């Protein structure tokens, strides 16, 4: 049996850093790192609960494997989207305005 104070403290630190990375950053890769920190905190929380809880309950172990699988799939999809965004815009700043695309033959409306 492990003492849960240190893993719970680490979960809190990882979750806090992940939320800060998601809310305060403008760069899409740093936001993705924040999401990964949150998923890592969730996995660590599930493992800690499984070790400190009742023996013989495989639910937390199955959920931990599910979180790891979701994190791996999320990284692949998010990096593909970020690569496409970089190729289209030339940067991955999430707060930058989208460029207006002008197609030939259409008149612009002046206000």
Order of alpha helices (4+ residues) and beta strands (2+ residues): alpha-alpha-alpha
